[in-house]
Amino acid sequence: MPIETGTKVPGRLECRMVDIRPYHPADRRAVRELCVEAAYGDVPLASFHPDPELFADLMTRYYLEWEPESSWVAAEDGRVVGYLNGCRETRRQRRVQISRVLPAALAGFVARGGLWKAATWRLLRANFGRFPAHAVPALPADFTPDRYPAHLHLGLDAQHRGRDLGHRLVEAFLAQLREARVPGVHAVVLGENTGAAHFFEQLGFQPLAEGAALRRPGQEEAPHKIVYGRRLQAGT
């Protein structure tokens, strides 16, 4: 589904076509890189996280290897500028994440010398007592995905935010879920990311639960995350 976006240049508006299409294995590297780049908005992941590869493994590997049919990308002139990783059944995703993705990701992290990095220990100290819960990552204790079994997360290139691409990616996935008669979907947003909260509210998602989020070293207040959900099938 190609859509037209505008890029301001001196004296004119340059329009380019952006294609919203299903994920293809050739997009894997670009999606992983964009996931790392867009993870914390204006805060570079490298400023506090010890290993971008570990982060990309935990955040994308299930979706790209076990359920690639539920992922979408936005491509401009063949370059991936946005992505949506989706999952139809969160309980299955969590089982695979714990049993397959997490052990392999941690093994790779150790092999790359991650345990000896100062950034690793700074991050561990900042999350002492709750860090293991975020390796999955965990949902808040008071949220169960029974009525909202599907979930999604997405990322956009900084230059392509605010151009309706995120809405198009989400709507493509929601149409897929409706066709499969999935009753509901949820997404997790950092409490400090008010832009993302507004984005999902515009799409008809409602806040359902809150829980602790990963704390970056030096953060004075403990961050929190919000689960937003949207029902897709009436009467279910």
C-alpha positions in Angstrom: 0.0 0.0 0.0 2.1 2.9 -1.2 1.5 6.3 0.4 2.9 9.7 -0.4 5.0 11.7 2.1 6.4 15.2 1.7 10.0 16.3 2.6 10.5 20.0 2.8 13.4 21.3 0.7 14.2 24.9 -0.2 11.5 26.4 -2.4 9.4 23.2 -2.9 7.9 20.1 -1.3 9.6 16.9 -2.5 7.2 14.0 -2.4 8.3 10.4 -2.2 6.3 7.2 -2.2 6.5 5.1 0.9 5.4 1.5 0.6 3.7 -0.2 3.6 4.3 -3.9 3.0 4.8 -7.2 4.8 8.2 -7.9 6.3 10.7 -9.9 4.2 13.8 -11.7 5.5 16.0 -9.3 3.5 14.7 -6.5 5.9 16.1 -8.2 9.0 19.2 -6.2 9.4 17.4 -2.9 8.8 14.7 -3.7 11.3 17.2 -4.6 14.0 19.2 -1.4 13.4 16.1 0.7 13.5 14.9 -1.0 16.6 18.1 0.0 18.4 18.0 3.5 16.9 14.4 4.3 17.9 14.2 2.4 21.2 14.4 5.4 23.6 13.6 8.3 21.3 16.1 11.1 21.8 18.2 9.1 24.3 20.7 7.0 22.4 20.7 3.3 23.5 24.5 3.2 23.5 24.5 5.9 26.2 23.5 3.3 28.8 23.0 -0.1 27.3 26.1 -2.4 27.1 25.2 -4.3 23.9 22.9 -3.2 21.1 23.0 -6.8 19.7 21.6 -8.2 22.9 18.9 -5.5 22.8 18.0 -6.2 19.2 17.9 -10.0 19.9 15.5 -9.6 22.8 13.3 -7.1 21.0 13.1 -8.5 17.5 14.2 -12.1 17.2 10.9 -13.8 18.1 9.0 -11.7 15.6 11.4 -12.0 12.8 12.1 -15.7 13.1 9.1 -17.4 14.8 6.3 -15.1 13.5 7.6 -13.1 10.6 4.1 -13.1 8.9 2.9 -10.6 11.6 5.5 -8.0 10.9 5.3 -5.0 8.5 7.7 -2.4 7.2 7.5 1.1 5.7 10.0 1.4 2.8 11.0 4.5 0.9 13.0 4.0 -2.3 13.7 0.4 -1.1 15.0 1.6 2.3 13.3 0.5 5.5 12.3 3.7 7.4 9.8 2.1 9.8 8.7 -1.3 11.1 6.0 -3.0 13.1 6.7 -6.3 14.9 3.5 -8.0 15.7 2.4 -11.1 17.6 -1.1 -12.8 17.5 -0.7 -14.8 20.8 1.4 -13.2 23.6 1.4 -16.3 25.7 3.1 -18.3 22.9 5.6 -15.4 22.4 6.6 -15.4 26.0 7.2 -19.2 26.1 9.4 -18.9 23.0 11.1 -15.8 24.4 12.0 -17.5 27.7 12.9 -21.0 26.3 14.6 -20.1 23.0 15.4 -16.4 22.5 16.6 -15.4 25.9 19.2 -18.3 26.4 20.7 -17.7 22.9 20.8 -13.9 23.3 22.5 -14.2 26.7 25.0 -16.7 25.4 25.9 -14.4 22.6 26.2 -11.5 25.0 28.7 -13.4 27.2 30.7 -14.6 24.2 31.1 -10.9 23.1 32.5 -10.1 26.5 29.4 -8.3 27.7 29.8 -9.4 31.3 33.1 -7.5 31.6 31.7 -4.1 30.4 31.3 -1.4 32.9 28.0 -0.4 31.3 26.6 -3.9 32.2 27.2 -3.4 35.9 25.9 0.2 35.9 22.7 -1.1 34.3 22.4 -4.0 36.7 23.0 -1.7 39.8 20.3 0.7 38.5 17.8 -2.2 38.3 18.9 -4.2 41.3 16.0 -6.4 42.6 13.9 -6.1 39.5 16.2 -6.5 36.5 15.4 -10.2 35.8 11.8 -9.3 35.2 12.7 -7.0 32.3 14.7 -9.6 30.3 11.5 -11.0 28.9 10.3 -8.1 29.0 7.6 -8.6 31.6 4.1 -7.2 31.5 2.7 -5.6 34.7 1.5 -8.1 37.3 -2.0 -6.8 37.1 -2.4 -7.3 33.3 -3.2 -10.6 31.7 -3.5 -10.8 27.9 -6.6 -12.9 27.8 -8.8 -10.2 26.3 -6.0 -8.6 24.4 -3.9 -11.6 23.2 -2.1 -9.9 20.4 0.6 -7.2 20.8 2.8 -5.0 18.7 5.8 -2.7 18.9 7.0 -0.3 16.2 9.8 2.1 15.4 10.3 4.8 12.9 13.3 6.6 11.5 13.6 10.0 13.2 13.1 11.8 9.9 9.8 10.0 9.2 8.0 10.5 12.4 4.8 12.5 12.4 4.0 11.6 8.7 1.2 9.1 9.4 3.5 6.1 8.7 3.0 4.7 12.2 -0.8 4.9 11.8 -0.5 3.0 8.5 1.7 0.3 10.0 -0.7 -0.3 12.9 -3.8 -0.3 10.7 -2.2 -2.9 8.4 -1.6 -5.1 11.4 -5.0 -4.5 12.9 -6.6 -5.5 9.6 -4.6 -8.8 9.7 -5.8 -9.4 13.2 -9.4 -8.8 12.4 -9.2 -11.2 9.5 -7.9 -13.8 11.9 -10.7 -12.9 14.4 -8.2 -12.0 17.2 -10.3 -10.3 19.9 -7.9 -7.6 21.0 -4.4 -6.2 20.9 -2.1 -4.4 23.3 1.1 -2.3 23.2 3.5 -1.2 26.0 4.6 2.4 26.2 7.2 4.1 28.5 5.4 6.5 30.8 7.8 9.3 29.9 7.0 8.9 26.2 3.9 11.1 26.0 4.1 11.2 22.3 3.7 7.4 22.0 0.8 7.5 24.5 -1.0 10.1 22.4 -0.3 8.1 19.3 -2.0 5.0 20.6 -4.9 7.0 22.1 -5.5 8.5 18.7 -5.8 5.0 17.4 -8.5 4.0 19.9 -6.2 2.3 22.5 -7.0 2.7 26.1 -4.6 2.5 29.2 -5.1 -0.8 31.0 -2.3 -1.3 33.5 1.0 0.2 34.7 4.3 -1.4 35.9 7.9 -0.7 36.5 10.2 -0.1 33.5 13.9 -0.5 32.9 15.8 2.2 34.8 18.6 3.9 33.0 21.7 4.7 35.2 21.4 8.2 36.5 17.6 8.4 36.3 16.4 10.0 39.5 12.8 8.7 39.3 12.0 5.1 38.7 10.4 4.9 35.3 7.1 3.1 34.6 5.4 1.6 31.5 1.8 1.7 30.5 -0.1 -1.1 28.7 -2.5 0.2 26.1 -5.2 -2.1 24.7 -7.8 -2.1 22.0 -10.7 -4.5 21.4 -11.1 -5.7 17.8 -14.1 -8.0 17.9 -17.4 -6.8 19.3 -19.0 -9.0 21.9 -15.9 -11.1 22.7 
